[in-house]
Amino acid sequence: MGMTRRSLLGSAVAVVAGAGTVMSAAGTATAGAGSAVGVDSSTAPVVPALWREFSRTPFTHPQIPYVGRAGCHGGAVRLPRRPGVFDVRAFGAVADGRTDCAPAINRAIAAAGRAGGGTVTIPPGVFRIDDVIRVNHSNVRLKGAGSGRTKLYATKNLTELIGVYGSRYGGDKSSWSWAGGLIWLAPEARWTSLVGAIRAKAWPFEGWTGNKRDEWRTLTTVAPARQGSWTVTVADTSSLRPGALVLLRLADDADHTLLEHMSGGGPGPEAYLWDDKTKLTSYVPYEWPVRIAHIRGRKVTLERPLPLDVRPEWNPRLTTHVTELSNSGVEGLTLEAVETPQQQHLLDKGYNGVVLQCAYDCWVDDVTVRHVDNGFGLVAASACTLRRTRVTGRGSHHPYFCREGSHDNLIEDFAIDERTSPAPSNTQLHGINVEGLSSYNVWSRGDMRMGTFDSHRGLPFANVRTDITVTNNGRHGGDASAGPLFGARFTHWNIRVTNGRAGLMKIDTLAPYSATVAINEVSEFDQIDVPDFTGDLHARLELYASPRAVRPRNLYEAQRELQCRDRH
């Protein structure tokens, strides 16, 4: 995949010239120029220097990541539709609010899976569920009649349904504080393996290579290549095929040069003490799932450009992984948990919403969760789209979490409502979370009435938050052993902070090789962090105190508009 400079610059001019309209998280049209806290709506739009630079070098810009292909099927506007209809009423579901309908819904999903895929429909009404809804087959679409018409009422938590889930890092924490959902999208074999390990108290790794990270084999080694390349040279293509999903696996070396590279490199990361960050070092090797676009000789073209350099010292290779869940989604429903008080921090029982795990090219659309411990989760999930989602009710620990090496996901038109009851003592509120080497994820067009931009340590890098209004009253988390809050190429673009708090919004003094563009004037109070790396962070700040005066207004949408031409 390539891009000509003429078409790129021409499309960039078109993007920044038009004000257009966008859809808010509530679904209402808003003017492209708009108004914001402390900003005159008549302010003339400004094209920042960073955008002009990025337009010339979109795949290798030092501060802004290329996220133009984030999301399901490269950010497709139209999500897949599945032929064949399986009405849950035909399997015993009753919309009376009293009958446990989880067995019937899961039978319908299983029937669709046996048929090779299909749409499982849930009509309007209230359907009680006393178990996990498991979307565990590819090509299955679980579809309600709309988030305002179909409700699943969940009466039990994951501790009751599966068991106590401790942390593999020790202590008395509940892993249901950051894992698992009452609607759980994961391949059947992976889900069964995870549940078996939890019940055996053998606390598992949760990603693409199994509970002990040993369920993989090498397909081929990879020659050196640069970040942003779409094509790599491999030693052997006999085990590869176009359309296949593979893992690019990069191991770190004794000097932690891979972690330094994720942080932008240079004196600051080189001087950082990595060896005692044992939680962080447990996250490597870095595993990046990607589909093969085509193969020519020993040249393999990928569907997305390389997220990092590929260097010999990191033992780069393409490998197998556990069987993925693909082309499956959940749409048009509300999941409401029985209302209980929010638990003390890290002791969640698991009244969790919707989680995608070991999922690729999957989606959630028009889904609301209410009274949950944790809302929407991406756990070792990649190339997935969450669209028109909302977290509401009594307040939650993680409204959104993105962890365990989740990459290239798109969360757009999302909302976090103000809590409907006061927060109990010793509880915690995060917000839109990213951690655990997760990279190239996008949060776009958000309305956050509470929470924060929770970079939760574990060296997430190359993530974008754009066109978001936020009441910044949450706090970030993360163990000290998980290492830095930010890696390189974090971008915050057009952010309106309603309460003027700088923490985790204005990141030019915190994140290395980052960009903060068009944020309203903010000040430091409450949780105040110091940078993890010493020296010059090479961070950029532009159009400070000018949100919505920026063009392009939405960084992700502008990247999508860039005209690409295949040169291979």
C-alpha positions in Angstrom: 0.0 0.0 0.0 1.4 3.4 -0.9 0.5 7.0 -1.3 1.4 9.7 -3.8 2.4 13.1 -2.5 0.1 14.9 -4.9 -3.0 12.9 -4.0 -2.1 13.1 -0.3 -1.7 16.8 -0.2 -4.8 17.4 -2.4 -6.9 15.3 -0.1 -5.5 17.0 2.9 -6.5 20.4 1.5 -10.0 19.0 0.9 -10.2 17.7 4.5 -9.2 20.9 6.2 -11.3 23.1 4.0 -14.7 21.7 4.8 -16.4 22.3 8.1 -19.0 19.6 7.6 -21.1 18.1 10.3 -20.4 15.2 12.7 -22.6 13.0 14.8 -22.3 13.4 18.6 -22.4 10.4 20.9 -26.0 11.0 21.5 -26.6 10.8 17.7 -27.3 14.5 17.1 -25.7 16.6 14.3 -23.3 19.3 15.4 -21.7 22.0 13.3 -18.2 21.3 12.2 -16.8 24.6 13.6 -18.8 24.4 16.8 -18.1 26.2 20.1 -16.2 25.0 23.2 -15.2 26.0 26.6 -13.3 29.4 26.4 -13.4 29.5 22.6 -15.2 32.0 20.4 -17.2 30.0 17.8 -16.3 32.7 15.2 -12.6 31.8 15.5 -11.2 31.1 12.0 -10.1 27.5 11.6 -6.3 27.0 11.6 -4.4 24.1 9.9 -1.6 23.3 12.4 2.0 22.7 11.2 1.8 19.2 12.6 -1.0 18.3 10.1 1.0 19.6 7.2 4.0 17.6 8.3 2.0 14.5 8.8 0.5 14.8 5.3 4.0 14.5 3.9 5.1 11.6 6.1 2.0 9.8 7.3 3.5 6.4 8.1 6.7 7.6 9.8 5.8 10.9 11.5 7.7 11.1 14.9 4.8 12.4 17.0 1.5 11.3 15.2 0.7 7.7 14.5 -1.0 6.6 11.3 -4.3 5.2 12.4 -6.2 5.6 9.2 -7.0 1.9 9.0 -8.0 1.4 12.6 -11.2 -0.6 13.3 -13.1 -3.5 11.8 -12.2 -4.2 8.2 -9.9 -1.2 8.1 -12.5 1.2 9.6 -15.3 0.2 7.3 -18.4 2.4 7.7 -20.7 -0.5 6.8 -20.3 -3.4 9.3 -20.8 -6.9 8.0 -24.3 -8.4 7.7 -24.9 -12.1 8.2 -27.5 -14.1 6.2 -29.7 -16.5 8.1 -31.9 -15.5 11.0 -32.1 -17.3 14.3 -34.8 -15.8 16.5 -34.1 -16.4 20.2 -37.8 -17.0 20.8 -37.6 -20.1 18.7 -35.0 -21.4 21.2 -37.1 -20.7 24.3 -36.4 -17.0 25.2 -39.4 -15.1 26.7 -39.5 -11.3 27.1 -41.2 -11.4 30.5 -38.3 -10.1 32.6 -38.5 -13.2 34.8 -37.5 -16.2 32.8 -33.8 -16.9 32.5 -33.2 -16.5 28.8 -29.4 -17.0 28.8 -29.6 -20.7 27.8 -32.0 -19.9 24.9 -29.8 -17.0 23.6 -26.7 -19.2 23.8 -28.5 -22.0 22.0 -29.4 -19.7 19.2 -25.8 -18.5 19.0 -24.6 -22.1 18.9 -27.1 -22.9 16.1 -25.9 -19.9 14.1 -22.3 -21.1 14.6 -23.1 -24.6 13.4 -24.6 -23.1 10.3 -21.4 -21.3 9.5 -22.8 -17.9 10.7 -26.0 -15.9 10.8 -27.9 -13.2 12.7 -29.3 -14.1 16.1 -32.2 -11.7 16.7 -33.6 -10.5 20.0 -36.9 -8.7 19.7 -38.0 -5.7 21.8 -38.6 -6.4 25.5 -36.8 -7.3 28.7 -34.9 -10.6 28.7 -33.5 -11.8 32.0 -30.1 -13.5 31.8 -28.6 -15.5 34.7 -25.4 -16.5 32.8 -22.8 -15.2 30.4 -23.9 -14.6 26.8 -21.1 -16.2 24.8 -20.6 -15.0 21.2 -18.1 -17.7 20.5 -18.4 -18.5 16.8 -17.1 -16.4 13.9 -19.6 -14.8 11.5 -22.3 -14.5 14.1 -24.2 -11.2 14.7 -26.2 -10.9 17.9 -28.8 -8.2 17.1 -31.4 -6.6 19.3 -34.1 -4.2 18.1 -32.1 -1.2 19.3 -30.5 -0.1 22.6 -33.8 1.7 23.6 -36.0 -1.3 22.8 -34.1 -4.6 23.7 -32.8 -5.1 27.2 -30.8 -8.0 28.7 -31.2 -7.8 32.5 -28.2 -9.5 34.2 -28.8 -10.8 37.7 -25.4 -12.4 38.5 -21.8 -11.4 38.4 -18.8 -13.3 37.0 -17.5 -14.3 40.4 -20.8 -16.1 41.0 -20.9 -17.6 37.5 -17.3 -18.6 37.0 -15.5 -18.2 40.3 -12.9 -16.0 42.0 -10.4 -14.7 39.6 -7.1 -13.7 41.2 -4.2 -11.8 39.6 -1.2 -13.6 38.1 0.9 -10.8 39.7 -0.1 -11.7 43.2 -2.0 -9.9 45.9 -5.7 -10.0 46.7 -6.9 -8.2 43.6 -9.8 -9.5 41.5 -9.0 -9.8 37.8 -12.7 -9.2 37.1 -11.7 -5.6 37.7 -10.2 -5.6 34.2 -11.3 -8.8 32.5 -14.4 -10.6 31.3 -17.9 -9.6 30.3 -21.5 -10.7 30.8 -21.5 -10.5 27.0 -18.2 -12.1 26.1 -17.0 -12.3 22.5 -14.2 -14.8 22.3 -13.5 -18.0 20.4 -15.0 -21.0 22.0 -11.7 -22.9 22.6 -10.0 -19.8 24.1 -13.0 -19.0 26.4 -13.1 -22.7 27.6 -9.4 -22.6 28.3 -9.6 -19.3 30.2 -12.5 -20.5 32.4 -10.8 -23.8 33.1 -7.6 -22.0 34.3 -9.6 -19.6 36.5 -11.5 -22.4 38.1 -8.2 -24.2 38.7 -6.8 -21.0 40.2 -4.0 -21.2 37.6 -4.3 -17.5 36.8 -3.7 -17.2 33.0 -2.3 -14.9 30.5 -5.2 -13.7 28.4 -3.8 -13.1 24.9 -3.2 -14.6 21.5 -0.8 -17.4 22.6 -2.7 -19.1 25.3 -2.7 -19.2 29.1 1.1 -19.7 29.4 2.0 -17.9 26.1 3.3 -21.1 24.6 0.6 -21.9 22.0 2.4 -20.7 18.9 4.9 -21.8 16.3 7.0 -20.0 13.9 5.8 -19.6 10.3 8.8 -17.7 9.1 11.5 -15.2 10.1 11.3 -11.6 8.9 14.1 -9.5 7.5 14.8 -6.0 8.9 12.3 -3.3 7.9 11.3 0.2 9.0 8.2 1.3 10.9 5.6 2.4 8.4 6.5 -0.2 5.8 3.6 -2.1 4.3 5.7 -4.9 2.9 8.2 -7.2 4.6 10.6 -9.8 3.3 10.4 -13.2 4.8 12.6 -16.3 4.7 9.9 -18.7 3.7 6.3 -18.2 2.4 5.2 -21.8 2.2 3.1 -21.6 5.4 1.6 -18.2 4.5 -1.4 -17.3 2.4 -3.3 -14.1 1.5 -6.1 -13.3 3.9 -4.6 -15.3 6.8 -4.2 -13.7 10.2 -0.7 -14.0 11.6 1.2 -12.5 14.6 4.2 -10.4 14.1 6.3 -11.3 17.2 9.1 -9.0 18.5 11.1 -10.1 21.5 13.1 -7.6 23.6 16.9 -7.9 24.1 18.9 -7.7 27.3 19.4 -3.9 26.9 15.6 -3.4 26.4 16.1 -1.7 23.1 12.6 -2.7 22.0 11.0 -0.9 24.9 13.3 2.1 24.2 12.1 2.1 20.6 8.5 2.0 21.7 9.3 5.1 23.8 10.8 7.0 20.9 14.5 6.2 21.7 17.2 8.6 22.7 18.8 9.5 26.0 15.6 9.5 28.2 14.5 5.9 27.4 18.1 4.8 27.4 18.6 6.1 31.0 15.3 4.6 32.2 15.6 1.6 34.6 13.6 -1.2 32.9 14.8 -4.3 34.7 12.7 -3.8 37.8 9.5 -3.2 35.8 8.6 -6.9 36.0 5.0 -6.5 35.0 5.9 -4.5 31.9 8.6 -7.0 30.9 6.0 -9.8 31.2 4.1 -8.2 28.3 6.9 -8.8 25.8 7.3 -10.3 23.3 5.1 -7.7 21.5 2.4 -9.6 19.5 0.7 -7.7 16.6 -2.0 -9.5 14.7 -2.3 -8.6 11.1 -3.8 -10.1 7.9 -1.7 -10.8 4.9 -2.9 -8.8 1.9 -0.8 -10.5 -0.8 2.4 -12.4 -1.4 4.9 -11.9 -4.3 8.0 -14.0 -4.1 9.4 -13.5 -0.6 7.7 -10.2 -0.3 4.6 -10.1 2.0 2.3 -7.1 1.9 0.3 -6.5 5.1 -3.1 -4.8 5.5 -1.6 -2.2 7.8 1.8 -0.6 7.9 4.4 -1.9 10.4 3.8 -0.4 13.9 7.5 -0.5 14.8 10.9 -1.2 13.2 11.7 -4.8 12.7 15.3 -5.4 13.8 17.4 -8.6 14.0 18.1 -8.2 17.7 14.4 -8.6 18.4 14.2 -12.0 16.7 11.3 -11.0 14.4 9.0 -13.6 13.1 5.5 -14.3 11.9 3.8 -16.9 14.0 0.6 -18.8 14.6 -1.8 -18.1 17.5 -5.0 -19.4 19.0 -7.9 -19.5 16.6 -9.4 -16.0 16.4 -13.0 -14.9 16.6 -13.7 -12.9 13.4 -16.6 -11.2 11.7 -18.9 -11.3 14.7 -20.6 -8.5 16.5 -23.3 -7.3 19.0 -25.8 -4.7 18.1 -28.9 -2.8 19.2 -29.4 -3.7 22.9 -28.9 -2.5 26.5 -27.2 -4.8 29.0 -28.4 -3.7 32.5 -26.9 -5.4 35.6 -28.9 -5.6 38.8 -28.0 -2.4 40.7 -25.5 -3.0 43.4 -23.0 -0.7 45.1 -19.7 -0.2 43.3 -17.1 -2.4 45.0 -13.9 -1.1 46.5 -11.0 -0.6 44.2 -9.7 -3.8 42.5 -12.2 -6.0 44.3 -14.9 -6.0 41.5 -17.1 -9.0 41.4 -17.7 -8.8 37.7 -20.9 -7.1 36.8 -19.1 -6.3 33.6 -20.5 -5.3 30.2 -19.3 -6.3 26.8 -15.8 -7.7 26.2 -14.0 -8.7 23.0 -11.1 -11.1 23.5 -8.8 -12.7 20.9 -11.2 -11.1 18.4 -10.3 -9.6 15.1 -12.6 -7.7 12.7 -15.4 -7.8 15.2 -17.7 -5.0 16.4 -20.2 -3.6 18.9 -22.8 -1.1 17.6 -25.6 0.8 19.4 -25.1 -0.9 22.8 -25.6 0.6 26.2 -24.4 -0.9 29.5 -25.9 0.2 32.8 -24.9 -0.4 36.5 -21.7 -2.2 35.5 -18.4 -2.6 37.3 -16.6 -2.3 34.0 -18.2 -1.3 30.7 -16.7 -2.2 27.4 -13.4 -4.1 27.2 -10.8 -5.0 24.5 -8.5 -7.7 25.8 -6.0 -8.9 23.2 -8.5 -7.7 20.7 -7.4 -6.0 17.4 -9.0 -4.4 14.4 -12.4 -4.1 16.2 -14.9 -1.2 16.1 -17.0 0.0 19.0 -19.6 2.4 17.7 -22.5 4.3 19.4 -21.7 2.8 22.8 -22.7 4.3 26.2 -21.9 3.6 29.8 -24.5 4.8 32.3 -26.0 4.1 35.7 -24.4 3.9 39.1 -20.8 4.5 38.1 -18.1 2.1 37.0 -14.4 1.3 37.6 -13.3 1.2 34.0 -16.0 2.5 31.6 -13.8 1.4 28.8 -10.6 -0.7 29.0 -8.1 -1.6 26.3 -5.3 -3.9 27.4 -3.2 -7.1 27.0 -1.8 -6.0 23.7 -4.9 -4.7 21.9 -4.1 -2.9 18.7 -5.7 -1.0 15.8 -9.2 -0.6 17.4 -11.7 2.2 16.8 -14.0 3.5 19.6 -16.2 6.2 18.1 -19.4 8.1 19.0 -19.0 6.9 22.6 -20.5 8.3 25.8 -19.8 8.1 29.6 -22.7 9.5 31.6 -22.5 11.1 35.0 -23.1 8.5 37.7 -26.6 8.2 39.0 -25.6 7.6 42.6 -22.6 8.9 44.7 -19.4 7.0 44.5 -18.8 4.8 47.6 -15.6 5.4 49.6 -12.5 3.6 48.4 -13.7 3.1 44.9 -12.0 4.3 41.8 -13.0 5.9 38.4 -10.7 5.7 35.4 -12.3 6.5 32.0 -11.0 5.4 28.6 -8.2 3.1 29.5 -5.2 1.9 27.5 -2.3 -0.2 28.8 -0.2 -3.3 28.3 1.7 -2.3 25.1 -1.6 -1.6 23.4 -1.0 0.5 20.3 -2.6 2.3 17.3 -6.1 2.5 19.0 -8.4 5.5 18.4 -11.1 7.1 20.6 -13.1 9.5 18.4 -16.1 11.8 18.9 -16.7 11.2 22.6 -18.9 12.7 25.3 -17.3 12.0 28.7 -19.4 13.4 31.5 -16.9 11.8 33.9 -13.6 9.9 33.8 -10.2 10.7 32.3 -7.9 9.6 29.5 -6.5 6.7 31.5 -3.1 5.8 30.3 -2.7 3.0 32.8 1.1 2.3 32.6 2.3 -0.8 30.8 3.8 1.5 28.0 0.9 1.9 25.6 2.1 3.8 22.6 0.9 5.4 19.3 -2.7 5.9 20.4 -5.0 8.8 19.4 -7.8 10.6 21.2 -9.6 13.1 19.1 -12.7 15.3 19.0 -13.8 14.5 22.6 -15.5 16.6 25.3 -14.5 15.5 28.8 -15.2 16.4 32.4 -11.8 15.4 33.6 -12.5 14.0 37.1 -11.1 10.5 36.9 -7.7 9.2 37.9 -5.3 6.9 36.1 -4.0 3.7 37.6 -1.3 1.2 37.0 1.3 -0.6 39.2 4.8 1.0 39.4 6.2 -2.4 38.1 4.2 -1.8 34.9 6.6 1.0 33.8 5.8 4.2 31.9 2.4 5.8 31.4 3.2 6.7 27.8 5.3 5.4 25.0 5.9 7.4 21.9 3.3 8.9 19.4 0.4 9.6 21.7 -1.8 12.3 20.1 -4.6 14.3 21.7 -6.3 16.4 19.0 -9.2 18.7 19.6 -10.0 18.1 23.2 -12.5 20.2 25.2 -12.0 19.9 29.0 -15.0 21.2 30.7 -13.5 21.5 34.2 -10.1 22.8 33.1 -8.0 20.1 34.6 -4.8 19.4 32.7 -3.9 15.9 34.0 -3.6 13.3 31.2 -5.1 15.8 28.7 -2.2 18.1 28.0 0.6 15.7 27.6 3.5 17.7 26.2 5.3 17.5 29.5 4.5 13.8 30.1 4.6 11.8 26.9 7.7 11.4 24.7 7.4 12.2 21.0 3.7 13.1 21.5 1.4 15.8 20.1 -1.2 17.9 22.0 -3.2 19.9 19.4 -6.1 22.2 20.1 -7.0 21.7 23.7 -8.6 24.5 25.8 -6.7 26.3 28.5 -6.1 23.9 31.5 -4.3 23.9 34.8 -2.6 21.3 37.0 -4.6 20.1 40.0 -5.6 16.8 41.6 -3.5 13.9 40.3 -0.3 15.5 39.0 2.3 13.3 37.3 5.9 13.8 36.5 7.4 12.5 33.2 8.9 8.9 33.3 11.8 9.9 31.0 14.4 12.6 31.7 15.6 15.2 29.3 13.9 16.6 26.1 10.6 14.6 25.5 10.4 15.9 21.9 6.7 16.5 22.5 4.7 19.1 20.5 2.1 21.5 21.6 0.1 23.5 19.1 -3.1 25.6 19.1 -3.2 25.6 22.8 -6.4 27.2 24.2 -8.0 26.7 20.7 -10.1 23.6 20.6 -12.4 23.3 17.6 -10.5 26.1 15.9 -8.4 23.4 14.4 -8.6 21.9 10.9 -8.9 19.0 10.5 -11.2 18.8 13.5 -11.0 15.0 13.8 -7.6 13.5 13.3 -8.9 10.0 12.6 -11.4 11.1 10.0 -8.8 13.2 8.3 -6.5 10.3 8.1 -9.3 8.2 6.6 -9.8 10.8 3.9 -6.2 10.7 2.7 -6.3 9.3 -0.8 -4.3 6.0 -0.9 -3.1 4.3 -4.1 -1.8 0.7 -4.2 1.7 0.7 -5.8 2.3 -3.0 -5.4 
